[in-house]
Amino acid sequence: MTSSSDAIEQRLNELKIHLGQENPVLLNTVDSFRVLDHLAYRIGLLETNQSFATQIPWWPLISILGTFSAGKSTFINDYLGQKLQRTGNQAVDDRFTVVVYSPEPISHSLPGVSLDSDPRFPFYRMSQEIDSVADGEGGRIDTYLQLKTCRSERLRGKILIDSPGFDADAQRTAVLRISKHMIDLSDLVLVLFDARHPEPGAMRDTLKHLVQNTINRADSGKFLYILNQLDSAANEDNPEDVVAAWLRAMGEAGLTAGRFYTIYSPAAPTQIPDDHRRERFEKKRDEDLGEIYQRMEHVEIERAYRIIATLRKSATDVEQLALPLLTTALRRWRTRTVLIDAVALLGLGIGWMSWSISAGHWQNATYHAPWFELLRSIEGGVVGFEILLALALLGGHFAARHLALLTVLPGLRQQIEQRQPPGNVLAVFQRNTRFWRTIWLGRPVGWNRATRAELDEVLQGCESYIQTLNERLTNPRGVRESLTTAARQFFKFG
């Protein structure tokens, strides 16, 4: 094995050690990822220094999105129980901040390169992603990302990601690319809005990115929409109108279902002089914060299902996306090669016959045809006529293969871009069309009954993992124990 493949193996072993102390079900999924990796190696979808397991974050991720001054940093500080993030009425941080647990009492802030260069975190090699949408910006990774450590028990085993405000024009393209990447990887996404700006219609572009682009996702249930700092509207004659205005704006953006929360910071100075109204607002705030915190505490459960779902999706995409694309492309290449060969031979035959007729030798073709005269002229030479003809036909065939390859590649590239199959499908196709590969194979090298059986084994394993999670977390035997307690024991002791 090469050093790069050794590094992958070491990372997977370290992951198994960590999961062995936390979650035995996920521990078994690492072995399933290994099986899928080796299958992809044989086909050529992955290089030996790659792994499906390293393309996803194994830590539970909670992302916090929102507009500038929506109270994201204050919300994080309240949740952690300490002032980690800077707060203020204006934008105080224009970078994505990844917050992780540390046993040290003093918090540390590390530059973005610490995330860009560490495969354990979800922003590994993010500089390349930024470069792809904003040329040259990848070298300024520190202006987009930072890592902070914090000793808070609520953070143990989780990663929080605080995002810059969405309604900024500067660096917008790169910020949106990072946000999309972050949303795709997260197990829970909190979307905060500022109740102090009761005109949501002025932020339709922001609503589009924070709401409209998320409601049709298969994982839309992981998004919580939160109207923050509602206490500032409590002194209005009808603060409910503020909530109603936001609900209408969310509905216009396409959100017609789902949970919408209204909160404000418990640590904020009281702005509600009326005792009855303050009591009503505090009760609603505490109920909503309790639900939000509960979802955040249970994110480990959602992470477990996400990992298994990702394993199943990777295996399914290999079978239903990558392999059909490859098989279809190889079939088209073979058909077009044969067609080009046939057209070339037919044209050669017609041309030869036309030349023979025009030369006036057709009547006595057996002895006087040009091809016979040519055969006699080279008879006794070093290279016989048959060899010359065979070499010419062979050269024409390989030229036809190459021409057919060039006609198939554009369509294959377009399908790859549209369907996003796993692995490097284009490289596998080109590898299977090299000059020593027969055009009659009909399937990618490495895909056979054995690999199909391995893929079926991975998919069956996913069903088993899901069933195990369900049995441990849904308490089917009827034992009177809360889901929270069962989940905590499961993730603590396995």
N, C-alpha and C positions, 0 to 999 in steps of 0.2 A: 504494500500500500504506500502511496505517496504521503509526504508530510501533510499536505492539505487534507487528505482523507483521514489521516490520523487525528488532525485537529477537530474534524467533524465528529469522529468517534469519541474523542475526549469530551467534547461539549455534551454529547448525548449521555455519556456516562455520568457526568456531573449533574445533568438534569435528572437522571434517575435517582441519584443519591438524594437530591433535594426533594423530589416527589415521594420517595420512599418514606420520608418523615412526615409528609403532609397528606398525600392522597394516593392510595394504591391503585385506584382505577386509572388515573392519569399515568401512573407508573407503567401500566401495561400498554397504554397507547404509544409510549416511546418505542416499544418493540414493534408495534404495528407500523409506525412511521419508518422504522428500519427496513421492514419487509417491502414497503412501498418504494423506499429509496433504491434498494437493490434491483427491484423490478425496473425502475426508471433508468438505472445505470445500464442495464443490459439492452434496453431499447435505445438508449442514447438521449432521453429527455432531460436528464440531469448529468452534470459532470460530477466526478467523484469528490470534489470539494464542495458540493452542494447537498442540501437535505431539505425535504419538505418540512421537517420539524423545526428547522432554524428560520423558516420564513414567517413564523407567527410568534407573537409574544406569549409566554407561558405564565406571566404574572397577570393577575386581575387588573384591568385598566378602567379607570373612571376619568372621562374627559369632561371638562367644564367649558362650555362655549357661551358667547353672549356679546352684546354690544359694549362699547366703551362705557365705563362707569355704571355697569349693571350690577355691581356688587359681587363680582366673582371672587375677588381676593378676600373680601370680608367674609363671604360664605365659607371659603376654605379655612380661614383663620378660626372661625367659630367651630367648624367641624373638628379641626385638629386640637382645639383648646389652647392655642398659642398664636402669637402674632408672627407668622412666617412671611406672608406676602404684604407688600406695601399697598396701602389703600389711599383713596382720595377721590375727589369729585371729577378730576381730569384723568386722562390716560396716564397711568403710572408705570406701565410695563408693556413694551411692544414686542415681547418675545414669548414663545411657548416655554412654559416652565414645567419640567417634570419633577415631581416631588416624590421622594422615596424615603423609606424608613432607615434610620441609623441609630445605633445604641448610644452614640456620643451625645452628650447634653447640648453641645454647641452645634448649631446648624451651619452648613457650608454651602456656598454657591460655587458651582463649577461651570466652566465654559461649554458651549455647544459641542465642541469637538469630543468631549467626554461621552456624549450620546451618539454622535456620528460614527465613532470608532469602536463602540462596544456592542457586540451582537446580542447581548442580553436585553437590550432596551429596544423599544419599538421604533426609534428613529435611527437605527443602524444604516449608515450610508445614505442618509437623507440628503446630503450635499449633492449627490448625483441626481436625485429627483428634482432638487431645486434648479440645478443647472439645465435640466431638460426643458424647463418652462421659463427660466430666466437666466440666459447665458451669462456666466461669470459670477452669479450670485452664490453658487455653491461654495466658493472660497470664503464667503462671508458668513459661514454657518453660525458663528458666535452671535451674530445680530438677529438670528432667528430662534435659537434654542439655548436653554440653560438648564442645569441640573441642580436641584436643591435637596439637601438632606434634612430630616426632621425626626426627633424622638417623640413620637406620639403613638400610643398603642392602637389607636384607630387606623393608623397607617400601616401597621405591621402586615405584611403579606399582600399589600396593594400598591398600585402606582396611581397617583393623581396627576392629571395634566391640566394646567391652567393655560388658556389660550389668550392671545391679544384680541382686542375688539375687532369685530367684523366690519364695522363701518369706517374702515380706514382705506384711503386710496393708495398710500405709499406701500410698496412691496405687496400689493394686493394679490397678484397672480401667484407668487410663491406662497403667501400665507394660505390661500385657498387650497393649494396643492397639499401643503402640510396638514391642513384641517381635514381634507378628504381622507388622507392616509390615516390620520389619527382616529377619525370616526369609524373607518372600516375595521380598525383593530380593537376598538374599545368594547368593553362588555356593558358599560352603562354611560350614557351621554346626558348631561344636564345642560339644558339650554335656558339661559337667564336673560330676562328683559327688565328694563328699568321703568318702574311705575311712575317715576318723576317726569317722564316724557309722555304725556297722555295723547300724543298724536302719532300712533304707530304707522299711519298711512305714509308718513314722510320717510319711512325706512323700509319701503317695499323690497328694495334690492337685498337688504339684510335679511328680511323675512324669507325671501326666496331661497337663500343659501341655508338658513337655519331651520326652515320648516318645509318649504315646497320640495326641496331636493331630498328630503328624508322620509316623507310620509309613505312613499311607494316602495320603500325598501323592505326586503323580506324580514329584516331585523328591526323594524320600526318600533317594536315594543320596548327597546332599550333606551328610547328617547323620553326624557321628562322635561316638560315645558314649564318654566317657573317665572312668574311675575314677581320680581324682587323689590324690596324697599317700599312696600305698600304703606308703611306707616306714614310716609311723606304725604300720601293722599288722604290720610285719615281725617284731616281737618277741613277737607273740602265738604261742600254741602252734600254731595252724593258721591262718595268714594267708589260706590258700586259701579258708577258710570265709567270709571277708569278701567275697571276689570272688564266691563261689557265692551268697551271700545277695543281692548286688546283681543278679546274673544272674537269679535267681528273681524278684526284684521287677520287673526290666525285662520278663521274660517275662509276668508277671501284668499288666503295663501294655500288653502286646500286642506287644512286640518279640521276635520269634522268629527273626529273621535279621539279618545285618548285622555290622559289625565293632565289637567292644567292646575298648577299649584300657585298659591299666593302667600308670600312670606316676607319677613324682614328680620334683621339681625336682633337676637335677644339682647345683645350687648349695646344696642343703640340707645342713646338718650331718649326718654319718653317724650313723644311729640303729640300724645293724645290726652288732653286735659280731662275730657269727659270720662268718668270712671266706667260707665256702662259700655260706651263704645270701645274703650281700651280693653276691657275684659273680653268683649266679643272678638276683637282683632287678635288679641293674644291667644285665645282659645283656638281660633282658626289657624294662626301661625304655628302653634305647637303641634296641632294635628298634622298639618302638611309637612312640617320639618320632621316629625316622627316617621311619616311614610317615606320621605326622601332618605333619611338616615338609614332606615331599615333596608331599603333597596341597596344602599351603599354597603351596608354590612353583609348583605347576602351576595355580593358580587362574586365571591369565590364559587358559589354554586353556578352562577351564570357562566363563569370562566370555564368550569369543568364541561358544561354542555357545549360551550363554544369550541373548545379544543377537539372534542369528539366530532362535532359537526364539521370542523375544518378538515379533520382526517377523512371523514366520509366524503366530503366534497372533493378533496384532492384525488381520492381513489376513483370517485365517480367521474370526475372531469377527465382523468386519464382514459377511462373506458369509453365515455360518451362524447368527449370533445377531441382529445389529442389523437387517439387511435383512428376514429372515423375520418378525421381530416387527413391523416397520413395515408390511410388505405385508399381513400378517394383520389388523393393526389397521385399516388403511385399507379392507380388504375388509369387515370387520365394520361399520365406520362407513357405508360405502356401502349395504350390505344393510339396515342398520337405518334409514337415512335413507329409502330407497325404501319400506320396510315402513311407516314412520310416515306418509309421504306417502300411500300407498295407503289406509291405515286412515282417515286424515283425509278424503280425497276420498270414500271409501265412506260414511263417517259423514255428510259434508256432503250427499251425494246422497240418502241415506236420509232425512235430516232434511228436506230440501227437498220430497221427494216426499210425506212424511207430512204436512207442512204444507199442501201443495197439496190432498191428498185431504180433510184435515180442514176445509179452507176451502170445499169443495164445488165446486171449479172443475175437477176432473179430466176431466169429460165433454167439455168443450170447451176442451181445454188450449191449442189453437192460438191462440185469441183471448182466452180469459178466464183463463188460468193466472196466478197471482200474479207469476211471473217475467216474463210478457209484460206485465202491467200495470206492473210496476216498470220494464221496459225503455221502455215508452211514456212513463212519468212522467219519466224522465231524458233522453228523446230531445230533442235540441237543446241539451242542457246543455254546460258547458265540458268535462267529462270524460265520455266515453262509457261505457256499461255494460261493454264489452269491456275497457277499460283498468282500470276498477275491479276487475273480476274477475281480470284478469291480476296486478294489484298484490296483491290478496288471496292469490292462489295463490302468488305469489313470496314474499310475507312468510311464508306458512305453510311453504313449502319451507325457507327459511332457519331458521325456528324448529325444523323437523324435523331439519335438519343439526346444530343446536346441541344439541338433546335427544339425538340419537344420539351425538354427541361425549361428552356427559356420561356416557352409559351405557358407553362403551368405555374411558374413562380409568381407572377403578378397576382393571379387569382388566389393563390394560397396565402400570400402576404395579406391580402385584403380580408380573407376569412379569419386569419389569425388575429388581426387587429379588431375585427368585429366580435369574435367569440372568446378571445382571451383564453386559449387552452393552457394547461400547465406545461412547464418545461419549454425547451427550445425545439418546437416542432419543425421549424424551417431547417435547422441543422440536421435533424434526423432524416428529413426528406432528402436533403442533398447527400447525406452519407449513404442512403439506400439507393441512390442513382449514380454512384461512381462506376467507372468503366468495368470493374470486375463483378458488379452485381448483375444478375440476370433480370431481364424485364418481366419474367414470368413468375416471380416470387409471389406477388399479389398482397403481401403483408410486410410490415416492417421487420427487419431482423431483430430477434430477441422476443418477439411476441408469438407465443405458442401455447400449447395446452398447460404447460407447467406455470407460465407466468399468469395465465388466466386463472388458474387455480389459486395462485398466491393472491391475486387481486380479489377473488371471491372470499378468500380467508380474511383479508383486511376488512371488507365490507361486512361480513358476518361478525367479526370482532366488534365493529362499531355498534351493531345492534345489541350485542352482549353488554358492552360498556354502558349504553343508555339504560338498559334494563336494570343493571346493577345500581346505577345512580338513582333510578326511580324507586327501586326497592328500599334503598337506604334513606331516601329523603322524603318519600311519600308515606312511609309508615303503614304499609298495606295490612299488617297483622292487627292493626287497631290498638296498638299500645298508646296509652294516653301520655303523649310527650309532644311538646311543641315542635314545630318545624325548625324554629331557630335553634333550640337545644340540640335537636338531632343533627342539624347541619353542622353546628360547631363541633360536636363530638366526632362527626364523620371526618371533617377536615383536620381535626387535631390529632385523632388517633387512627384514622383510616378504618 
